[in-house]
C-alpha cells in the first residue's frame, strides 16, 4: 500500500493547479483512487492522470468513473497494469458515454474480459471525444474482440488508436495521434 504521503502530496498538487499528475507505481490501491477521484471530480486544471501499476481494482475504477462523469478537463487517463476487471470496465464505460473531455483511456494489462470489452465498445460508439483506447493484454476473448472491432469500424473517422488483442495494424489509423500536454507536469514517487 502506498504511503499516505503519496496521496496527500498528490491532493496538494491538485489543489495548486497541477495539469498533469504522475502517480505510477506507488500502489495507491482502491482507497487512494477513491481519494483522488473525490479531488479531481470538480478539478478545473488536471488534463492527464497517470495511475499505472497501482493495484487499482473494480472499486477504485468505480470511484474514478464517478469522477469522470463530473470532470470537464481530464483528457488522458492511464490505468494500465492494474487489477480492473469487467465490473470496473463497465463503470468506466458508463462514464465515457457522458464525459465530454477524455480523449485517451489506457486500460491495458488488467483483468478485463468479454463483458467489460463489450461495454467499452458500446461506450466507444456513443463517445464524442474518445480518440484512443488501449485494452490490449487483458483476458478479452473472441466475443469481446468482435464488439471492439465493430465499434472501431463504426468510429473509424474519429478513433485514432485502438490497441486490442490481436493489435490493430497502425496503418489503419493513419499518422495522427493524441498530443499530450507537457506543461506543469507533477511527478509523485
URMOHU-V318000 format. One record per backbone hydrogen bond with DSSP energy under -0.5 kcal/mol. CO is the residue of the C=O (numbers start at 1). NH is the residue of the N-H. Records with the same first field share a line. If there is no record, write none. Layout:
# URMOHU-V318000
CO->NH, NH
This chain:
# URMOHU-V318000
3->6, 7
4->8
5->9
6->10
7->11
8->12
9->13
10->14
11->15
12->16
13->16, 18
14->17
19->47, 48
20->186
21->23, 50
22->188
23->26
27->2
28->32
29->33
30->34
31->35
32->36
33->37
34->38
35->39
36->40
37->41
43->72
47->75, 76
48->21
49->51, 78
50->23
52->25
53->27
54->29
56->83
57->61
58->62
59->63
60->64
61->65
62->66
63->67
64->68
65->69
66->70
67->70, 71
75->103, 104
76->49
77->79, 106
78->51
80->53
84->111
85->89
86->90
87->91
88->92
89->93
90->94
91->95
92->96
93->97
94->98
95->98, 99
103->131, 132
104->77
105->107, 134
106->79
108->81
112->139
113->117
114->118
115->119
116->120
117->121
118->122
119->123
120->124
121->125
122->126
123->127
131->160, 161
132->105
133->135, 163
134->107
136->109
141->145
142->146
143->147
144->148
145->149
146->150
147->151
148->152
149->153
150->154
151->155
153->156
155->158, 159
161->133
162->164, 168
163->135, 136
164->166
169->172
170->173, 174
179->181
184->19, 20
186->22
